């Protein structure tokens, strides 16, 4: 099947008004994208993550009208972040807004990582003094450089490295900030 498979959480499907007949049944792939609806600072926000790399896209303060048609908004958001990282638009295959299909989520692992990302966003927005004061471009940049624990060697992964971008040492920067987990400030 060609195109983009967008695996949506129940909250996301509900916002879109998608019904069972609107969803495709297809085997999960590392090329799938996952979408979740977050409520942060009293506003709806979109969080997208690529299943194979965890390359993420955070879109603050969205409305249902911003997401219709879903293909145009999702592909446009992904392409904007690929451009921000100086990555080619085809890094994750052909991103054609006319060929985006909706499906249910399949990977609890990807959803677990997305929950960590959501907490990171929540803390960052709180630290900035609210969603209106948060620099979404910088939040996206940092989100893709955050360290995620992994069961596979070397024991961690960094989305931007998996996506073929920055080759820095974000795990050192993370530890320098005094954080012991992805999002929570270290207890003192």
Number of C-alpha atoms within 10 A of each C-alpha: 6 11 16 23 22 25 27 23 18 15 13 19 21 12 13 16 10 15 10 11 6 11 17 14 10 11 7 16 13 11 16 21 27 26 28 23 21 23 14 20 15 10 12 15 19 22 20 24 26 23 21 16 21 25 24 26 26 25 20 20 17 14 13 13 10 12 15 12 14 19 20 17 15 26 20 15 17 22 19 15 20 21 12 12 17 12 16 11 16 11 12 20 12 13 21 16 17 13 15 19 18 23 23 21 19 17 13 9 10 19 18 11 18 20 15 17 24 23 16 20 25 19 17 20 20 15 12 13 12 15 21 12 11 17 13 18 15 9 18 19 17 16 24 25 25 21 23 17 15 12 8 8 8 8 10 13 21 24 22 24 17 15 19 13 15 16 11 12 12 19 15 10 14 16 12 9 10 12 14 12 15 17 18 13 12 10 7 3
